[in-house]
């Protein structure tokens, strides 16, 4: 008799090992994942345009080291810098903004 293996969804695995959606652990994981994806997108777009880090840096007025940091970990980069990088790479950028709470209170 064969034993039937239980299958799990990605969401179930993430809930179990990272934390439930909305938990601080899960939020941190998802933020870091998005930053990793962003850095990989910059690197991929730069290579697709056949540019070195130094050449891209010159296009937007920063040092090669800043492009290198952006491609490794964009956590300390401003939105302005990210937009300038993608503009120099002739890449379209879209931001998705969701209002989670329709009521905003001022103190």
C-alpha positions in Angstrom: 0.0 0.0 0.0 1.4 3.4 -1.0 1.5 6.2 1.5 -0.1 9.4 0.2 2.1 12.4 0.8 0.4 15.6 2.0 1.0 18.6 -0.2 1.2 22.2 1.1 0.7 25.5 -0.6 3.5 28.1 -0.6 1.3 30.2 1.6 1.0 27.3 4.2 4.8 26.8 4.2 5.4 30.5 4.6 2.8 30.7 7.4 4.5 27.8 9.2 8.2 28.7 8.8 8.2 32.5 8.4 5.1 33.7 10.1 1.5 34.4 9.3 0.7 37.2 6.8 0.8 40.5 8.7 3.1 39.3 11.4 6.4 41.3 12.0 8.5 38.3 10.8 6.5 37.8 7.6 6.5 41.6 6.9 10.3 41.6 7.3 10.7 38.6 5.1 8.4 40.1 2.3 10.2 43.4 2.5 13.6 41.8 2.2 12.4 39.6 -0.7 11.1 42.7 -2.6 14.5 44.5 -2.0 16.3 41.4 -3.4 14.0 41.4 -6.4 14.6 45.1 -7.0 18.4 44.8 -6.8 18.3 41.9 -9.2 16.1 43.9 -11.6 18.6 46.8 -11.6 21.5 44.4 -12.3 19.6 42.5 -15.1 18.5 45.8 -16.8 22.0 47.2 -16.6 23.5 44.1 -18.1 20.8 44.0 -20.8 21.9 47.5 -21.8 25.5 46.4 -21.9 26.6 48.9 -19.2 29.2 48.5 -16.5 28.4 49.7 -13.0 30.8 52.6 -13.6 29.0 53.6 -16.8 25.6 53.5 -15.2 26.9 55.5 -12.3 28.2 58.2 -14.6 24.8 58.4 -16.4 23.1 59.3 -13.1 25.9 61.1 -11.4 27.0 58.6 -8.7 30.0 56.5 -8.1 30.4 52.9 -9.2 30.3 51.9 -5.5 26.7 53.2 -5.1 25.6 51.1 -8.1 27.3 48.1 -6.6 25.5 48.7 -3.3 22.2 49.1 -5.0 22.7 45.8 -6.8 23.5 44.1 -3.6 21.1 45.6 -1.2 18.9 48.7 -2.1 17.7 49.2 1.5 19.4 52.6 1.9 18.6 54.0 -1.5 16.1 56.8 -2.1 13.2 56.4 -4.5 14.7 59.3 -6.5 17.9 57.3 -7.1 16.0 54.2 -8.1 13.9 56.2 -10.5 17.0 57.8 -12.0 18.7 54.4 -12.4 15.7 53.0 -14.3 15.3 56.1 -16.4 19.0 55.8 -17.4 18.3 52.2 -18.3 15.3 53.2 -20.3 13.1 51.0 -18.2 9.5 51.8 -17.2 8.7 51.8 -13.4 5.3 51.3 -11.9 4.4 51.7 -8.3 1.4 50.1 -6.7 0.0 52.0 -3.7 -2.8 50.4 -1.7 -4.7 52.2 1.0 -5.2 49.6 3.7 -7.4 51.8 5.9 -9.9 54.2 4.4 -10.0 56.3 7.6 -7.1 58.5 8.5 -7.2 60.3 11.8 -5.0 63.3 12.7 -3.9 63.7 16.3 
